[in-house]
């Protein structure tokens, strides 16, 4: 391509202009040397051109027609010359001291429009210069003039940033429309920006024009609605467009900027070819040849450049008319819906076939190119010959690296954050990489030579990360340089597969507590070298350790945009779907943990429509933060709580006091609780340049709408401090508070008390109660109560005291936070997945006390199957009772019974039971000793039912009453003496029942040395013969005897009605009941 470029030093350095003749055989150039040179296009750059010398000062404008060519200069005169001749033909106009700014000839070549430093524009007949039309109404001077292809409209680009469209079809010109806010406003005629070409270039179809906007892109404005239909932009274009040119057929658009020339396709809206220009000169005017494949431009160095064959062979010709060139952008009215009978609807008067693109809204354009990019007209056409389709013009934001800038004068920043910066200097054959730090006490700045030409960088807490693009046979690779490594092999390189390139980088790690250059074991290296994340064009995120160990590769949903890394996680911004028609980017932020690669959060970005993300980073408190082109700063709160985060708007830079009345923007570097660290950009500057500017701190204020000067400041500080306290508490882990948080909450309570005092003063009781509930400590609530009492709000004070009592009874805010965290952990706990065909056990028992049936407590009694030996012993005693029963059914108690009952050894029975460890539960059955009701006898409906759920125990009420009565009787019988008194006492003692089955207590110890006679019964229950024959063997095996701890107890029952009892479960660790000992029987 370099061999097709011809250059010539045509003029002295300064503003230089260029124009082609209508037939394309000649080109005219004018410069600050007041000369106009005429160049033959069929000759090379070494030709000797003809020169016009009539101007006294620098040439500012050149235009041509079929018969003449015109020049305007700073000497206030416009001159006309015959086609291709350097001799003066006529003086068209003299402006009396006003500099000529623009000259434009209509398509027919009959009229010439002239603009000067004044606010008026004149249209002069070429053949009759006395015939002049004056266009008034501009607020400032006009910089450029262009004609509509029909010659009925004239567009004037003013220095005030407006484009005025004049309708000059009649003798009285009128303003068709006034377009504001598209082109930049430049009031100083000596400023370099004033030389930029802001011409409105009409497309050959006449339906729209192109113009360089103040946002550094190229926009298309359609008529007659005069709305923006689409724009042309490229990431490599980082500065203003200085010149524009449209090919003869409208297929190509050439634009010039500080680094070179771009050729765009007006159909695909993309850059097709590039040419690098001189970095020391600014291109002031560019033009396509109307007859051949040639592009020419002039710059401020006075250099004329011809680019021959800029459109490669095989591409559509820039001169030959095509369907795209003739009808590009023509809006076609949608066909009406057919009628019920299939007839075409009748058109109303005034309906035009051509409608505006505005009928579809600002976000739509009509693509009716069809085969416009093909020179062959033999392509198949449908309908009226054009393919019509509607497309969205919301451009997807490309991937970018936070803190990076484009190349500016062979220098650029690869990273710029709170750690430091990485900048590179292009030396053509290699780059010089400079790594600097803000805090030189922990890290040392350095630089090195880069033969790979790294273009992506990230500055982390533990190291610098760089990546280079693939080039020919050299694949893309990533270089990681840890800070202050004591090992000589600290740096490592990661090479990507062939064909892949790096989209983004990030490096995370803990902040250093001391110098990373400390080689001791307690230095920075012992804490590790962080984590590295690489986003590649293959659609994956590659995680590596700080030493270069590959950990995992995660697939990324959608398109990658950018990312930033913190100590514990990396936040990745991507686009899961597509952009929307209404201008939304549809970006999503995903937080991925470094430990186990869990997705902690996945939240859409709160970016307004028609705006894009400008910066992403990590705050000093560790929270993700973003900044968009709308001027909003957001942070993610509750990000440590899985799936419960939200974006909080922290700052609106448009409302800052320092910005009022100023044209400035902000380039974020870092964010903390109280300040936004940034670089302030003036005017249209979009990124910092060189030398490196100083960072400044802006105060952070929540954009609350309350404008009360007394309370708004406290409310804003209260809300912001509460937000950061919650973030700090979430970072504590199992601990719910710390001494530092307590101090901050005390200060927060002081601010709340100020609001409470103001609310009490204005008698706003609901507000006082709400603020009181937000207090953290009980002594703060007591202070609020005193405030209410001071203002004589007694009822309010009582309610505040009730809040205090409630707070003392309930958990503290710190305990509530801990409990809430535990609940969240339980809700987010892992779900165990059972293995198929592995668990054959019964389903687990679910305890549901509310649905359980009431049941009694099962206790062991002597009637269970485990107490068979005890019942056998009791059976012998029962037989003796039968023998003493009276004829009327009542039991007769005599001395023999008492002696037999007292001979029962209860302690021996308990010793036998204690020897058995295991017990056999008995099934439930009715009480066999309960009295059954006869047929036809109804149960007593008022009888008290036994409480089966209540443990069985001895009742003392009945015996106490009996003893009280008998004691009274004994007092009355005190006068009785002798044998009668002894019998009464014996009767009283026999009527007392205190053992398990009416048995008397253990008899006194047997006296030694007194032999028993035959037939007498000893106190142990054995006769004299049994004692002589030795110890008696047990009747049954004692293996089934239950322990003594499970001995049965007895419940006293009513004797009038029969009832059935059930076996109950013993209570664990139940202590056996020690019954009161019965007195010994009185001697006969």
BAMISE-61854 format. One line per field, with one value per residue (C-alpha): x, y, z. Coordinates in pm, whole numbers, plus 50000, padded with zeros to 5 digits. Each point is the difference from the previous one (the first is absolute). Last residue first. Example, Ala and Ser with C-alpha at 12.3 -4.5 7.8 and 13.67 -1.06 7.14 Angstrom:
px: 51367|49863
py: 49894|49656
pz: 50714|50066
***
This chain:
px: 44919|50300|49958|50089|50306|49949|49997|50307|49931|50052|50319|49896|50249|50202|49925|50315|49797|49625|49846|49752|49644|49793|49631|49729|49640|49719|49736|49775|49927|50347|50163|50364|50339|50279|50275|50363|50199|50366|50208|50293|49997|50118|49765|49983|50014|50330|49889|49905|49689|49912|50307|50180|49928|50294|50063|49788|49999|49881|49716|49893|49992|49785|50124|49840|50305|49854|49990|49692|49935|49895|50296|50153|50239|50335|50090|50373|49972|49708|49866|50027|49681|49731|50015|49691|49649|49844|49699|50091|50282|50043|49822|49666|49889|49697|50221|50155|49664|49874|50311|49953|49640|50105|50262|49749|49751|50268|50065|49857|49739|50004|50198|49718|49900|50358|50018|49692|50155|50319|49789|49831|50329|50163|49717|50021|50375|49961|49761|50210|50336|49982|50271|50135|49915|50146|49737|49913|49735|49808|49731|49642|49799|49655|49721|49866|49981|50002|49676|49889|49807|50233|50214|50307|50342|50225|50360|50253|50083|50094|49962|50289|50292|50285|50286|50345|50281|50265|50378|50247|49882|50173|49798|49685|50146|50115|49657|49832|50242|49921|49629|50027|49642|49967|49781|49732|50007|49985|49714|49813|50051|49876|49670|49853|49674|49937|49647|49820|49701|50133|50320|50339|50280|50090|50000|50255|50239|49980|50092|50328|50093|49909|50225|50308|49890|49932|50354|50146|49791|50113|50112|49661|49845|49770|50271|49999|50235|49905|49859|49925|49651|49909|49855|49999|50272|49905|50132|50306|50116|50320|50081|50133|50247|49886|50069|50339|50074|50240|50220|49763|50058|50232|49834|50081|50097|49896|50276|49909|49868|49694|50208|50263|49731|49856|50342|50057|49668|50097|50330|49834|49739|50278|50168|49668|49950|49759|49669|49917|50218|49867|49639|50069|50157|49713|49760|50203|49965|49626|49987|50203|49759|49710|50187|50109|50105|50294|50251|49813|50040|50369|50034|49843|50247|50283|49856|49994|50370|50061|49830|50244|49952|49746|49786|49686|50038|50003|49665|49855|50116|49861|49662|50003|50074|49957|50233|50237|49967|50097|50305|50107|49951|50213|50279|49954|50052|50335|50109|49884|50227|50295|49921|49965|50346|50150|49827|50125|50359|49956|49875|49666|49828|50293|49951|50125|50102|49957|49621|50045|50216|49743|49723|50205|50050|49629|49926|50266|49840|49650|50107|50217|49712|49753|50237|50056|49631|49893|50103|50038|49664|50050|49867|50068|50269|50288|50228|50306|50362|50244|50236|50369|50257|50255|50295|50053|50258|50194|49828|49631|49697|49685|49686|50096|49709|50031|50222|50067|50032|50199|49833|49995|49641|49984|49805|49958|50280|50031|50289|50129|49690|50024|49777|49838|50020|49811|49939|49693|49921|50271|50152|49669|49960|49655|50115|50243|49712|50139|49937|49721|49956|50011|49855|50133|49793|50111|50265|50051|50351|49876|49768|50061|50125|50122|49866|50147|49787|50138|49785|50315|50010|50191|50015|50087|50062|50043|50334|49993|50256|49770|50053|49985|49792|50014|49818|49694|49774|49706|49702|49781|50110|50254|49876|50219|49823|50086|50162|50140|50214|50068|50221|50351|50116|50254|50022|49628|49815|49789|49794|49900|49751|49970|49684|50136|49668|49932|49627|50048|50173|50357|50055|50016|50227|50206|50299|50146|50223|50054|50296|50003|50179|50254|49851|50007|49854|49824|49906|49765|49982|49725|49745|50032|50358|50132|50225|50356|50157|50314|50301|50311|50190|50143|49728|49740|49816|49635|49909|49668|49858|49841|50274|50095|50168|49930|50295|49976|50306|50007|50227|50371|49989|49999|50358|50112|49901|50247|49972|50243|50253|50073|49826|49939|49625|50022|49738|49631|49961|49645|49876|49983|49844|50131|49778|50032|49782|49935|50313|50047|49942|50118|50280|49951|50081|50341|50035|50324|50165|50188|50120|50295|50267|49829|49974|49696|49956|49676|49882|50050|49741|50036|49716|50045|49839|50153|50295|49962|49842|49929|49793|49919|50208|49903|50118|49936|50174|50021|49864|49742|49911|50098|49837|50124|49896|50196|50340|50237|50187|50346|49937|50287|49982|49891|50000|49822|50075|49731|49912|50133|49952|49628|49850|50163|50158|50047|50154|50001|50216|49861|50174|50081|49796|50117|49648|50002|49806|49826|49918|49855|49986|49822|49694|49935|50139|50070|50114|50060|50100|50285|50074|49841|49682|49935|49671|49952|49987|49865|49752|50081|49749|49776|49765|49669|49728|49863|49633|49908|49729|49915|49691|49990|49925|50148|49983|49878|49635|49902|50308|50325|50224|50349|50086|50108|50359|50188|49923|49990|49653|49853|49704|50082|49656|50096|49740|50122|49859|50081|49865|49650|49852|49814|50320|50152|49801|49748|50046|49688|49831|49647|49868|49657|49904|50101|49724|50045|50106|49724|50017|49635|50069|50241|50373|50213|50184|50350|50265|50136|50350|50285|50286|50319|50219|49805|50253|50316|49864|49841|50331|50165|50361|50245|50102|50012|49866|50275|50183|50305|50091|49847|50285|50117|50233|50037|50113|50151|50058|50223|49965|50084|49645|49870|49874|49799|49950|49814|50007|49802|49902|49747|49856|50327|49929|50091|50171|50052|50180|50216|50196|50378|50253|49856|50029|49735|49936|49761|49704|49759|49649|49868|49646|49654|49905|49829|50194|50323|50273|50346|50221|50288|50280|50098|49853|49671|49888|49678|49926|49648|49930|49690|49873|50041|50254|50176|49936|50268|50048|50266|50119|49819|50062|50201|49992|49937|50139|49674|49809|49688|49745|49654|49640|49665|50045|49692|49930|49634|50026|50264|50261|50300|50287|50258|50377|50163|50228|49733|49988|49861|50156|49726|49830|49693|49660|49738|50182|50066|50354|50066|50043|50317|49931|50333|50164|50358|50232|50182|49806|50131|50352|49873|50052|49631|49906|49629|50015|49672|50019|49770|49683|49836|49775|49822|49803|49744|49871|50112|49857|50152|49785|50069|49879|50188|50233|49875|50264|50116|50176|50244|50073|50318|50041|50273|49740|49963|49788|49794|49855|49689|49849|50309|49862|50319|49974|50273|50271|50133|50262|50107|49706|50036|49791|49632|49889|49671|50076|50042|50071|49920|50217|49955|50281|50238|49812|50145|50096|49683|50081|49866|50109|50019|49970|50143|50330|50332|49920|49778|49959|49749|50064|49729|49981|50216|49702|50099|50029|50344|50131|50244|50076|50182|50088|50153|49813|50181|49759|49843|50095|49807|50026|50314|50040|50205|50338|50256|50102|49796|49861|49636|49985|50067|49776|50108|49851|50147|50026|50386|49973|49942|49731|50062|49770|50017|49815|49833|49878|50002|50267|50053|50298|49999|50241|50290|50254|50049|50055|49824|50079|50284|49842|50250|50048|50136|50354|49976|50185|49689|49916|49793|49652|49846|50133|50036|49897|50164|49837|50233|49932|50293|49743|49892|49789|49971|49813|49961|49962|49871|49706|49737|49839|50339|50135|50047|50276|50053|50307|50014|50361|50342|50112|49849|50015|50249|49914|49883|49909|49842|49955|50344|49897|49708
py: 43919|50215|50322|49990|50195|50358|50054|50164|50297|49919|50086|50060|49878|50272|50030|50023|49984|49990|49658|49940|49913|49690|50071|50012|49890|50142|49880|50245|50032|49923|50319|49964|50053|49968|49748|49997|49742|49935|50122|50109|49656|49844|49770|49625|49788|49828|49913|49642|49879|49836|50129|49743|50011|50022|49708|49710|50130|50340|49844|49791|50303|50187|50264|50345|50206|50088|49628|49785|49750|49648|49827|50222|50275|50041|50324|50067|50304|50234|50063|50359|50198|49925|50155|50200|49860|49887|50189|49925|50253|50114|50272|49854|50106|49807|49753|50277|50131|49654|49935|50328|49911|49650|50151|50237|49716|49788|50244|50346|50216|50366|50091|49885|50344|50074|49678|50097|50326|49825|49759|50282|50176|49674|49930|50351|49973|49660|50134|50304|49826|49892|49764|50045|49905|50240|50215|49914|49753|50260|49784|50095|50163|49849|50234|49778|49707|49693|49835|49669|49795|49708|49999|50220|49843|50060|50074|49739|49883|50358|50008|49933|50182|49778|49943|50137|49754|50135|49985|50056|49734|49993|50297|49787|49746|50274|50163|49674|49956|50350|49931|49698|49893|49900|50300|49862|49663|50157|50223|49717|49781|50276|50032|50190|49888|50108|50065|49765|49935|49661|50146|49969|49857|49707|50222|50233|49712|49921|50360|49959|49700|50188|50291|49782|49883|50362|50098|49719|50102|50363|50039|49899|50311|49985|50116|50336|50161|50341|50119|50373|50050|50087|50309|49963|50177|50271|50304|49814|49925|49799|49848|49647|49921|49788|49633|49882|49876|50275|49919|49946|50357|50217|50278|50362|50213|50364|50238|50279|50331|50007|49883|50264|50265|49894|50016|50349|50115|49863|50185|50323|49963|49945|50322|50187|49880|49718|50060|50084|50309|50118|49954|50195|50280|50002|50030|50293|50163|49948|50161|50296|50051|50020|50248|50235|50286|50106|49893|49675|49912|50082|49788|49707|50044|49985|49676|49863|50088|49819|49698|49984|49974|50267|49932|49937|50350|50147|49843|50109|50357|50008|49883|50273|50296|50283|50249|50009|49628|49946|50225|49819|49665|50111|50098|49670|49817|50174|49899|49645|49986|50109|49715|49767|50096|49934|49663|49914|50065|49795|49708|49849|49686|49763|49690|50177|50358|50106|50023|50246|50229|50004|50070|50285|50133|50033|50146|50266|50093|50020|50209|50232|50068|50049|50236|50214|50005|50102|50363|50110|49851|49909|49643|49851|49756|49948|49830|50217|49909|50290|50029|49922|50104|49810|50181|49986|49771|50194|49886|49945|49921|49877|50148|50361|50194|50285|49930|49659|49960|49692|49798|49893|49986|50076|49913|49623|49929|50000|49975|50129|50152|50226|50300|50252|50374|50285|50229|50198|49765|49736|50108|49966|49637|49915|49849|49776|49795|49793|49682|49835|49664|49682|49692|49678|49712|49708|49890|50247|50140|50244|50166|50332|50036|50353|50249|50324|50192|50249|49894|49857|49725|49935|49664|49870|49653|50001|49937|50284|50201|49963|49750|50111|50052|50293|50147|49780|50118|50238|50008|49851|50047|49756|49804|49694|49666|49789|49658|49950|49746|49771|49738|49958|49807|50238|50281|50078|50114|50316|50045|50342|49999|50243|50046|50296|50185|50234|49959|49722|49775|49877|49628|49713|49902|50321|49982|50175|49781|50066|49807|49872|49990|50283|50194|49956|50211|49900|50119|49940|49626|49891|49734|49748|49938|49645|49943|49872|49875|50004|50052|50056|50313|50099|50251|49733|49966|50032|49994|50160|49866|50125|49894|50366|49981|50141|49945|49988|50010|49935|50136|49962|49839|50138|49882|50230|50312|49962|49791|49738|50269|50123|50337|50136|49972|50267|49971|49924|49913|49986|49651|49877|50056|50025|50084|49968|50056|49903|49791|49842|49658|49888|49778|49878|50240|50026|50070|50165|50009|50250|49895|49799|50209|49930|50275|50135|50372|50032|49712|50033|49810|49980|49878|49867|50024|49777|50095|49852|50314|50230|49899|50283|50076|49966|50163|49940|50188|49839|49949|50276|50007|50219|49883|50021|49945|50124|49837|50069|49666|50163|50172|50190|50043|50248|50010|50153|49864|49867|50032|50346|50124|50050|50138|49736|50001|49738|50135|49784|50108|49852|49849|50053|50318|50147|50009|50121|49803|50091|49790|50175|49985|49814|50226|49942|50074|49719|49972|50372|50135|50156|50018|50347|49882|49627|49910|50003|49727|50030|49715|49777|50002|49759|50157|50168|49867|50256|50079|50052|49739|49877|50031|49823|50094|49822|50215|49945|50097|49648|49784|50046|49735|50116|50105|50345|49891|50261|49826|50185|50131|49653|50077|50334|50069|49995|50224|50143|49956|50133|50349|49878|49806|50295|50198|49829|50241|49921|49973|49885|50325|50043|50349|49888|49671|49681|49752|49664|49715|49749|49653|49987|50042|50280|49954|50152|50303|49966|50140|50326|49979|50190|50080|49933|49897|50044|50114|49878|49669|49927|50077|50297|49944|50225|49816|49660|49708|49774|49743|50219|50192|50342|50237|49977|50300|50183|50351|50210|50376|50121|50354|49880|50078|49720|49940|49708|49805|49676|49833|49731|50214|50253|50199|49982|49967|50291|50073|50320|50107|49697|50083|49966|49854|49648|49966|49773|49630|49870|49781|49782|49859|50174|49893|50148|49701|50218|50327|49801|50196|50109|50117|50248|50059|50043|50345|49936|49987|49855|49844|49884|49735|49892|50354|49981|50281|49902|50201|50203|50098|50192|50054|49720|50058|49759|49640|49821|49651|49884|50080|50206|50062|50121|49930|50167|50336|50214|50273|49905|50090|49872|49770|50083|49748|50013|49970|49935|50214|50101|50352|49862|49972|50043|49776|50097|49848|49953|50174|49672|50119|50020|50351|50082|50235|50176|50009|49995|50078|50332|50148|49720|50149|50321|50327|50041|49973|49922|49625|49814|49631|49841|49814|50197|50220|49947|50297|49930|50122|50357|50221|50158|50261|49965|49647|49668|50125|49777|50044|49723|50141|49774|50117|49978|50376|50021|49928|49723|50136|49764|50123|49846|50036|49897|49651|49832|50208|50257|50036|50291|50000|50220|50239|50294|50032|50040|49920|50156|50176|49848|50263|49931|50181|50088|50250|49715|49933|49697|49824|50096|50069|49836|50188|49869|50232|49967|50166|49818|49911|49758|49984|49809|49978|49979|49875|49687|49766|49802|50322|50146|50027|50248|50007|50211|50324|50242|50325|50324|50137|49675|50033|49783|49823|50161|49879|49784|49986|49791|49663|49804|49650|50111|50374|50187|50167|50201|50039|50281|50073|49995|49678|49804|49860|49814|49913|49764|50054|49828|49662|50118|50029|50091|50112|50145|50157|50125|50203|50367|50228|49783|50056|49747|49707|49721|49737|49672|49867|49622|49788|49853|49800|50099|49906|50196|50332|50233|50366|50188|50283|50229|50221|49833|49871|49743|49925|49681|49938|49663|49928|49722|49914|50131|50222|50135|49864|50193|50049|50222|50078|50171|50047|49880|50143|49855|49708|49778|49699|49652|49693|49686|49687|49860|50024|49769
pz: 62019|49944|49806|49637|49892|49875|49625|49840|49774|49636|49812|49642|49746|49824|49630|49788|49680|50051|49970|49717|50109|50038|49975|50265|49978|50210|50248|50180|50376|50129|49874|49909|50163|49750|50065|49918|49814|50029|49706|50210|50161|49682|49805|50068|49688|50080|50355|49911|50189|50340|50179|50225|50376|50236|50239|50130|50354|49895|49806|50298|50224|49765|49760|49956|50090|50338|50090|49995|50269|49913|50165|50255|49915|50168|50177|49972|49779|49993|49659|49882|50005|49748|49653|49930|50001|49672|49870|49643|49935|50360|50197|50103|50350|50134|50188|50208|50114|50086|50207|50185|50075|50119|50231|50155|50060|50167|50273|50012|49829|50104|49691|49772|49879|49899|49804|49808|49895|49891|49800|49815|49920|49893|49759|49855|49955|49842|49739|49909|49975|49636|49885|49652|49649|49745|49828|49642|50113|50193|50159|49924|50274|50032|49898|49723|50242|49784|49913|50142|49751|50015|50312|50021|50018|50300|49904|50111|49650|49896|49628|49772|49840|49893|50241|49951|50073|50230|49983|50279|50254|50338|50126|50004|50244|50237|49983|50108|50287|50119|49994|50235|50070|50370|50071|49780|50170|50352|49903|49847|50306|50229|49826|49709|49855|49643|49904|49772|50227|50098|50152|49831|50217|49777|49697|50160|50056|49634|49916|50187|49798|49682|50100|49970|49658|49903|50091|49796|49696|50004|49638|49868|50142|50304|50242|49831|49750|49873|49672|49995|49874|49647|49832|49626|49803|49746|50189|50121|49645|50021|49664|50014|49729|49706|50050|49886|49650|49899|49702|49708|49871|50203|50194|49904|50295|49963|50101|50233|49867|50227|50295|49932|49974|50332|50159|49862|50139|50340|49993|49891|50272|50250|49888|50012|50359|50067|50171|50360|50013|49664|50114|50315|49792|49753|50294|50130|49657|50018|50342|49874|49713|50240|50218|49721|50228|49773|50267|50048|49632|50019|50313|49818|49715|50252|50139|49644|49971|50330|49846|49709|49624|49918|49693|50208|50138|49649|49922|50332|49948|49646|50124|50274|49776|50253|49824|50297|50045|49636|50031|50317|49832|49705|50238|50181|49670|49952|50349|49935|49695|50209|50238|49702|49878|50341|50021|49653|50108|50316|49798|49904|49877|50005|49790|49687|50059|49634|50028|50287|49783|49719|50250|50147|49646|49932|50341|49939|49667|50144|50301|49793|49763|50285|50181|49690|49912|50351|50034|49640|49900|49634|50018|49659|50110|49756|50255|50044|49932|50016|49700|50032|49741|49797|49849|49626|49834|49739|49789|49945|50208|49827|49846|49934|49858|50250|50298|50149|50378|50099|50272|50363|50125|50370|50317|50006|49754|49621|49757|49663|49846|49690|50057|49769|49956|49838|50293|50110|50286|50008|50330|50180|49901|49866|49671|50188|50139|50287|50198|49808|50173|49793|50166|50153|50135|49783|50250|50286|49961|49734|50250|49819|49644|49932|49746|49862|49750|49743|49703|49837|50260|50324|50178|50348|50147|50382|50172|50255|49800|49702|49719|49639|49688|49761|49698|49956|49721|49957|49763|50272|50357|50151|50302|49928|50015|50308|50037|50349|50186|49706|50161|49868|50312|50150|49745|50022|49689|49997|49680|49862|49710|49710|49791|49801|49998|49707|49937|49744|50249|50001|49975|50245|50290|49975|50232|50301|50218|50371|50144|50356|50335|49998|49713|49623|49719|49676|49651|49704|49923|49765|50092|50281|50102|50029|50298|49976|50322|50214|49777|50212|49898|50339|50074|49941|49672|49903|49630|49908|49674|49680|49756|49961|50338|50346|50235|50379|50229|50374|50273|50057|50341|50354|50057|49721|50194|50284|50315|49873|49928|49649|50054|49652|50044|50266|50271|50037|49634|49868|49933|49644|49660|49644|49703|49624|49697|49639|49942|49658|49851|49655|50126|50353|50286|50167|50372|50108|50342|50213|50349|49873|50174|50331|50261|49818|50051|49804|49785|49622|49798|49621|49777|49648|49657|49738|49773|49654|49852|50293|50300|50243|50311|50365|50322|50373|50279|50344|50349|50051|49633|49704|49677|49643|49639|49694|50047|49712|49993|49996|50336|50159|50376|50266|50379|50298|50349|50228|50370|50085|49642|50050|49679|49784|49654|49728|49679|49686|49705|49682|49697|49632|49960|50335|50145|50359|50259|50322|50307|50303|50377|50279|50005|49630|49654|49755|49637|49966|49660|49809|49628|49978|50170|49981|50164|50378|50265|50355|49969|49698|49720|49813|49749|50088|49774|49758|50025|49633|49976|49651|49783|49666|49643|49700|49692|49640|50031|50097|50009|49815|49845|49926|49648|50107|50056|50199|50328|50332|49918|49964|50223|50149|50142|50365|50161|50325|50345|50346|49943|49934|49712|49853|50058|49702|49791|49734|49628|49823|50081|50116|49922|49902|50152|49835|49920|50161|49775|49941|50157|50102|50375|49935|49973|50280|49881|49866|50226|49874|49868|50159|49769|50199|49713|49675|49739|50158|50118|49667|49839|49823|49896|50184|50318|49822|50198|50134|49788|49951|50311|50079|50090|49638|50011|50328|49919|50279|50003|50284|50135|50352|50107|49781|49649|49861|49680|49920|49662|49823|49703|49872|50291|50197|50371|50228|50334|50196|50319|50078|50314|49998|50242|50013|49621|49860|50024|49736|50077|49808|50041|50310|50081|49945|49779|49737|50025|49981|50169|49891|50285|49987|50248|50363|50069|49826|49639|49863|49662|49916|49741|49808|49934|49621|49971|50321|50313|50179|50364|50196|50358|50182|50370|50206|50114|49676|50054|50158|49678|49947|49726|50101|49911|49934|50168|49948|49747|49949|49628|49976|50146|50219|49995|50274|50003|50336|50213|50252|49853|49681|49655|49739|49746|49799|49933|49728|49716|49821|49920|50376|50131|50190|50293|50047|50344|49870|50287|49969|50293|50220|49973|50168|49812|49911|50368|50031|49950|50060|49928|49742|50089|50281|49789|49669|49865|49731|49663|50054|49729|49688|49820|49628|50013|49994|50272|50286|50268|50237|50306|50182|50354|50211|50061|49733|49738|49743|49711|49788|49669|49850|49652|49799|49941|50121|50324|50032|50268|50207|50282|50294|50033|50239|50311|50082|49648|49887|49672|49654|49736|49635|49743|49631|49948|49923|49677|49821|50322|50183|50365|50317|50310|50358|50299|50354|49915|49994|49641|49811|49620|49791|49625|49739|49641|50025|49965|50309|50210|50069|50357|50160|50374|50260|49819|50251|50051|49913|49744|49879|49632|49758|49664|49866|49645|49767|50171|49813|50136|49741|50044|49969|49984|50321|50259|50301|50346|50209|50372|50016|50201|49683|49774|49676|49715|49696|49682|49705|50133|50358|50268|50365|50211|50354|50255|49788|50199|49931|49698|49744|49633|49965|49816|49937|49729|50115|49943|50006|50254|50152|49690|49697|49885|50284|49879|50296|50024|50286|50193|50190|50306|50194|50250|49749|49698|49799|49676|49833|49632|49776|50226|49758|50264|50108|50324|50325|50262|50306|50212|50342|50101|49899|49665|49689|49754|50179|49789|50085|49797|50155|49789|50100|50368|49936
***
